[in-house]
Amino acid sequence: MLGYSYDLAEWIEARDTLAGLLQKDAKNAKETTVRSYLACCAEAMSGISPPPNLAVSVEEFYRLYGMEEAGPG
């Protein structure tokens, strides 16, 4: 996560966004899975300058693709 242009506050906001989406869908994911998902979203946005809001990107990715690794909460 250190290799991306997002600061700590943006990572926290994105994690909170993903946690809220998972909770809304009654799903749960391991912390390592959450971090991997966030890093994947950041990687996908890394070619855009300036990078878009990470939390918004996480929400868009979740709505489009879901999160396979998440199970029933």
VMD Tcl script that draws the C-alpha trace (Angstrom):
set ca {
  {0.00 0.00 0.00}
  {2.99 2.24 0.42}
  {3.67 2.25 -3.31}
  {0.50 4.18 -4.15}
  {-0.19 7.89 -4.04}
  {-2.94 7.69 -1.43}
  {-2.40 8.92 2.11}
  {-3.42 7.12 5.30}
  {-6.74 8.96 5.58}
  {-7.71 7.84 2.06}
  {-6.86 4.21 2.85}
  {-8.94 4.36 6.03}
  {-11.86 5.94 4.19}
  {-11.68 3.27 1.48}
  {-11.52 0.48 4.07}
  {-14.51 1.91 5.92}
  {-16.41 2.16 2.64}
  {-15.70 -1.47 1.81}
  {-16.62 -2.57 5.35}
  {-19.94 -0.75 5.03}
  {-20.69 -2.35 1.67}
  {-19.89 -5.80 3.04}
  {-22.04 -5.20 6.11}
  {-24.93 -4.02 3.96}
  {-24.70 -7.26 1.94}
  {-24.32 -9.36 5.13}
  {-20.83 -10.47 4.08}
  {-17.52 -10.72 5.86}
  {-13.90 -10.90 4.69}
  {-10.55 -11.53 6.33}
  {-8.34 -8.50 6.88}
  {-5.77 -9.78 4.39}
  {-8.51 -10.09 1.78}
  {-9.73 -6.56 2.46}
  {-6.21 -5.19 2.09}
  {-5.68 -7.08 -1.14}
  {-8.96 -5.74 -2.52}
  {-8.03 -2.17 -1.64}
  {-4.58 -2.59 -3.17}
  {-6.14 -4.01 -6.34}
  {-8.43 -0.99 -6.62}
  {-5.49 1.36 -6.06}
  {-3.45 -0.48 -8.69}
  {-6.27 -0.19 -11.21}
  {-6.36 3.58 -10.65}
  {-2.58 4.06 -10.65}
  {-2.41 5.08 -14.30}
  {-4.82 7.98 -13.85}
  {-3.42 11.37 -12.93}
  {-4.49 12.71 -10.57}
  {-5.72 9.45 -9.05}
  {-9.45 9.38 -8.32}
  {-10.81 9.15 -4.79}
  {-9.97 5.66 -3.54}
  {-13.20 5.17 -1.57}
  {-15.27 6.06 -4.64}
  {-13.21 3.66 -6.75}
  {-13.66 0.87 -4.17}
  {-17.42 1.41 -4.19}
  {-17.56 1.35 -8.00}
  {-15.45 -1.81 -8.19}
  {-17.58 -3.51 -5.55}
  {-20.80 -2.62 -7.34}
  {-19.42 -3.83 -10.67}
  {-17.50 -6.92 -9.61}
  {-18.45 -7.76 -6.05}
  {-15.93 -9.47 -3.82}
  {-15.57 -13.19 -4.45}
  {-13.57 -13.86 -1.32}
  {-16.23 -12.42 0.98}
  {-18.49 -14.92 2.69}
  {-21.62 -14.79 4.80}
  {-21.22 -12.47 7.75}
}
mol new
graphics top color blue
foreach p $ca { graphics top sphere $p radius 0.5 }
foreach p [lrange $ca 0 end-1] q [lrange $ca 1 end] { graphics top cylinder $p $q radius 0.2 }
display resetview
